[in-house]
């Protein structure tokens, strides 16, 4: 895909260069270039017959904890096998050029960490940080996730080492609010940002949308990089249509030529 110069106007380049406190809010639109499905997509093969939305709910976990745990472990396994793509690397490079850059990601993988971004907040939890349903103690996963070669029965979730309660996946359930300490940090970042850049996300979740409006209310400009239209297009300062792994390297090359 070739991006025309019109897709990256000079005003956008100047906005990026002038920004000091940047939030890069990322979503699952970064995933396909790393071989991972977007959050609204299912997984092929063994898991294709399951409804991804139902497996990401607290009700689904209560009804069949072994199945939900196995599905999240498969997501963790695939995330570990994936590699950062050009979008992850460009976001890490942005932090070198603009040290006030902070990544707030809705993804559960560690691709931003592996790409080299120094400041990352996981808004919706991580695949590798499950916790107890009873006492909320974090649970350390000591073995790599297994690949299930057949349809169940799947092992039950592990037990908490402190209270013995069942351990839940580290990702938030659909509709679950971010942890209070995570939300406090995210709100503080939004309040001090002068630029919020959404990348690969439609910001349809309440938390993501609220961060955008919070930042704009405090004077930040909103820039969206997404292949598809979003509900925030009407309020964004700039919108670039295209995949992040194509747009971001070109945008950085325009803003900091020679680096």
Steps between C-alpha positions, in 0.01 A plus 500: 500500500635840404406799711473827318662809641149636557446225757771656718443877490770737615279610790498143633877472470543832681254394771701186567833681507372766739337261748674440831262270689365240260264213573493225241177309561522167319254222427472167325528661157875465552463122523447371144845613382645282778282204405250544783123545462325822592289488815175471307632212290503137600792261479539244227553130551410346832321807634305601189176344627490712816351846543791725599266755659342236726840369610607847611225543759473430870183298434689282253772440758246404767324261261815328373819621670716231340396596147545873559838446666618281211386759245690779675807277527482445124487877449804534729684229306437669167600840638830357623572357155419828324764763426469880514419652164597832343228685695632381837853593398393844378322571830819404686699729270255783570589476870864560408415815306233623745601380849162598643331218306296248699326195350155412635405172339178302499688190385596215728826407327849630574588606146548864603744389770691281260513780242673722757235749614614612846171616656196278455168474683277200431149639528323165476751266661751254360486137397797419724365661818202293623368546852288331763123547476472506880791703638634662178853373565698486179589153378837416347484277195805274525456292184449603139141463380419162349347460158189285528490243223135402550168632623499473884469396762724783609672530838346724761658842569780490756434568867623811681810431708369726777131416545441207265242686292478446122729719290339707225661622177691827520296672231190697593165346425283676242340795678736486799653831608877543521662441838477816716878552515532455124213739434649762733827495304319509165289798603809684621674441171198625307483813713862594422514399133528752219453230234304174513557270206265205457653217300312191388201565724150631443482606869159339537562384857385756759846528657677573171239753392510675839878535483472666161237747615688566825817585308317726256320677784844587640617640167660198332466437129361164389662319207353176370682237293261230393400329174130550578278791607432543873250691710775743602576613145277805542702631796852391399751761392642261242397161367721280285342207321733203476667218690725614783797295381497707180399841634715534812845439344415750225373756751817474709716529189317820407521646850864409565675453166843344518438300817 
